[in-house]
Amino acid sequence: MNNTLIGIFSLLLTALVLQNAVFSRALDITSLLVLPGGRKGLRQFGLILTGITTAAALFAALLNPLISQWENVQYLRPVVYVLILTLLYGIVCFLLNWKKRDWFHDHSMLLTMAFFNCAAYGAMALTVYSGFHWLESTVYGLGIGLSFLLAVFLLEQGRRCMSICNIPKAFRGLPAELVYVGLISLSLYGLVGHQLAA
């Protein structure tokens, strides 16, 4: 029991740190910083995305034995994952429109951006290619969603700090954000112990 908990915690920590090592989630979410609702909207998006990555990783792990039997599965797997995400999106939209119509209409844009995102697809692909069973996949999907939420938070903090700095006109906006993301990426990359090639 103790070894299982340690294994689950290490998977969650791995997903949080290593999947964010090059801050790839942050580069995909630069446009998300203009979501309506400010910090609250970003937090809601992060929570929705965390639920989606967790569910997507679980579905991928459960359907992997069936998909693995197909011929030329390496070519079909990405298409199947996109179809699964689309099917899940349709089911969630139908249920929310039926039961929570007001919430669905207020958050439909966040829901669409969360479903069709690199993190949702990545949660499915990474868990299957790593050979995780359903519990490990669920924890790993949760970690991927939380790492995305961490990236959102770090970018939001960086943008807030840059707004009070005297940045030259040529570097304001996206160039300054890319420099910030690069510095954070290098620090996280060094944190996990990688060395640059000589």
C-alpha positions as CSV (number, residue, x, y, z in Angstrom):
1,M,0.0,0.0,0.0
2,N,2.8,2.4,1.0
3,N,4.7,1.7,-2.3
4,T,1.6,2.3,-4.3
5,L,1.1,5.7,-2.7
6,I,4.7,6.6,-3.3
7,G,4.4,5.5,-6.9
8,I,1.3,7.6,-7.4
9,F,2.9,10.6,-5.8
10,S,6.0,10.3,-7.9
11,L,3.9,10.0,-11.1
12,L,2.0,13.2,-10.1
13,L,5.3,15.0,-9.4
14,T,6.8,13.8,-12.6
15,A,3.8,15.1,-14.6
16,L,4.0,18.4,-12.8
17,V,7.7,19.1,-13.2
18,L,8.9,17.1,-16.2
19,Q,6.0,17.8,-18.5
20,N,6.6,21.5,-17.7
21,A,10.3,21.3,-18.1
22,V,10.4,23.2,-21.4
23,F,7.3,25.1,-20.5
24,S,5.5,23.9,-23.7
25,R,2.1,24.3,-22.1
26,A,2.8,27.9,-21.5
27,L,3.7,28.6,-25.1
28,D,0.3,27.2,-26.1
29,I,-1.6,29.3,-23.6
30,T,-0.2,32.8,-24.4
31,S,-3.5,33.6,-26.1
32,L,-5.4,32.4,-23.0
33,L,-4.2,35.4,-21.0
34,V,-6.9,37.4,-22.7
35,L,-9.8,35.2,-21.5
36,P,-12.7,37.1,-20.1
37,G,-12.9,37.1,-16.3
38,G,-9.3,37.8,-15.6
39,R,-7.7,35.7,-12.9
40,K,-11.0,34.0,-12.2
41,G,-11.5,33.0,-15.8
42,L,-7.9,31.6,-16.0
43,R,-8.5,29.5,-12.8
44,Q,-11.8,28.2,-14.1
45,F,-10.1,27.3,-17.4
46,G,-7.3,25.5,-15.5
47,L,-9.8,23.5,-13.4
48,I,-11.9,22.6,-16.5
49,L,-8.7,21.5,-18.3
50,T,-7.5,19.5,-15.4
51,G,-10.7,17.5,-15.3
52,I,-10.5,17.0,-19.1
53,T,-6.9,15.8,-19.1
54,T,-7.7,13.4,-16.3
55,A,-10.7,12.0,-18.0
56,A,-8.9,11.9,-21.4
57,A,-5.9,10.0,-19.9
58,L,-8.3,7.5,-18.2
59,F,-10.3,6.9,-21.5
60,A,-7.1,6.4,-23.4
61,A,-5.8,3.8,-21.0
62,L,-9.1,2.0,-21.0
63,L,-9.5,2.0,-24.8
64,N,-5.8,1.2,-25.5
65,P,-6.2,-2.6,-25.4
66,L,-8.9,-2.4,-28.0
67,I,-7.1,0.1,-30.2
68,S,-3.8,-1.8,-30.0
69,Q,-5.3,-4.7,-31.9
70,W,-5.8,-2.7,-35.1
71,E,-3.4,-3.0,-38.0
72,N,-1.2,0.1,-38.5
73,V,-2.3,1.4,-35.2
74,Q,0.6,3.9,-35.0
75,Y,-0.9,5.8,-37.9
76,L,-4.5,5.6,-36.7
77,R,-3.9,6.4,-33.0
78,P,-3.8,10.2,-33.3
79,V,-7.0,10.2,-35.4
80,V,-8.7,8.0,-32.8
81,Y,-7.6,10.3,-30.0
82,V,-9.1,13.3,-31.7
83,L,-12.3,11.5,-32.4
84,I,-12.5,10.4,-28.7
85,L,-12.0,14.0,-27.6
86,T,-14.7,15.2,-30.0
87,L,-17.1,12.5,-28.8
88,L,-16.4,13.4,-25.1
89,Y,-16.9,17.1,-26.0
90,G,-20.2,16.4,-27.6
91,I,-21.4,14.3,-24.6
92,V,-20.3,16.9,-22.1
93,C,-21.9,19.7,-24.1
94,F,-25.2,17.8,-24.4
95,L,-25.3,17.0,-20.7
96,L,-24.4,20.5,-19.6
97,N,-26.8,22.1,-22.0
98,W,-29.5,19.8,-20.6
99,K,-28.8,20.1,-16.9
100,K,-26.8,23.3,-16.4
101,R,-27.8,25.5,-19.3
102,D,-26.8,28.8,-17.8
103,W,-23.4,27.6,-16.7
104,F,-22.8,26.0,-20.2
105,H,-23.7,29.2,-22.0
106,D,-21.4,31.3,-19.7
107,H,-18.4,28.8,-20.0
108,S,-18.8,27.2,-23.5
109,M,-15.8,29.0,-24.9
110,L,-13.6,27.8,-22.0
111,L,-14.9,24.3,-22.5
112,T,-14.1,24.3,-26.2
113,M,-10.6,25.6,-25.6
114,A,-10.0,23.1,-22.9
115,F,-11.1,20.1,-25.0
116,F,-9.2,21.0,-28.2
117,N,-5.9,21.7,-26.6
118,C,-2.4,20.3,-26.7
119,A,-2.7,19.2,-23.1
120,A,-5.8,17.1,-23.6
121,Y,-4.3,15.3,-26.6
122,G,-0.9,15.0,-24.9
123,A,-2.5,13.4,-21.8
124,M,-3.9,10.6,-24.0
125,A,-0.7,10.1,-26.0
126,L,1.8,10.3,-23.1
127,T,-0.1,7.9,-20.9
128,V,-0.5,5.3,-23.6
129,Y,3.1,5.5,-24.9
130,S,4.4,5.3,-21.4
131,G,2.4,2.0,-20.9
132,F,0.5,3.1,-17.8
133,H,-2.5,1.2,-16.5
134,W,-5.8,3.1,-15.7
135,L,-4.9,4.4,-12.2
136,E,-1.4,5.6,-13.3
137,S,-3.0,7.2,-16.4
138,T,-5.5,9.0,-14.3
139,V,-2.9,10.4,-11.9
140,Y,-0.7,11.4,-14.8
141,G,-3.6,13.2,-16.6
142,L,-4.2,15.0,-13.3
143,G,-0.6,16.0,-13.1
144,I,-0.6,17.3,-16.7
145,G,-3.7,19.4,-16.0
146,L,-2.1,20.8,-12.9
147,S,1.1,21.6,-14.7
148,F,-0.9,23.5,-17.3
149,L,-2.5,25.4,-14.4
150,L,0.9,26.2,-13.0
151,A,2.0,27.5,-16.4
152,V,-1.0,29.7,-16.6
153,F,-0.3,31.1,-13.1
154,L,3.4,31.7,-13.9
155,L,2.6,33.5,-17.2
156,E,0.0,35.6,-15.5
157,Q,2.4,36.6,-12.7
158,G,5.1,37.4,-15.4
159,R,2.7,39.6,-17.3
160,R,1.7,41.4,-14.1
161,C,5.3,42.1,-13.2
162,M,6.2,43.2,-16.8
163,S,3.3,45.7,-16.7
164,I,5.0,47.7,-14.0
165,C,8.5,47.5,-15.5
166,N,10.0,50.0,-17.9
167,I,10.4,47.6,-20.9
168,P,11.7,49.1,-24.2
169,K,9.0,49.5,-26.8
170,A,10.5,46.9,-29.1
171,F,10.2,44.2,-26.4
172,R,6.8,45.0,-25.0
173,G,4.1,42.3,-25.4
174,L,5.0,39.0,-27.0
175,P,8.8,39.4,-27.2
176,A,9.0,40.1,-23.5
177,E,6.7,37.2,-22.7
178,L,8.9,34.9,-24.8
179,V,12.0,36.0,-23.0
180,Y,10.2,35.4,-19.7
181,V,9.1,31.9,-20.8
182,G,12.6,31.1,-22.0
183,L,14.1,32.0,-18.6
184,I,11.5,30.0,-16.7
185,S,12.0,27.1,-19.1
186,L,15.8,27.1,-18.5
187,S,15.3,27.3,-14.7
188,L,12.8,24.4,-14.7
189,Y,15.0,22.4,-17.1
190,G,18.0,22.9,-14.8
191,L,15.8,22.0,-11.8
192,V,15.2,18.5,-13.1
193,G,18.9,17.9,-13.7
194,H,19.4,18.2,-17.4
195,Q,22.7,19.3,-18.8
196,L,23.3,21.1,-22.1
197,A,25.3,19.2,-24.7
198,A,28.9,20.2,-24.8
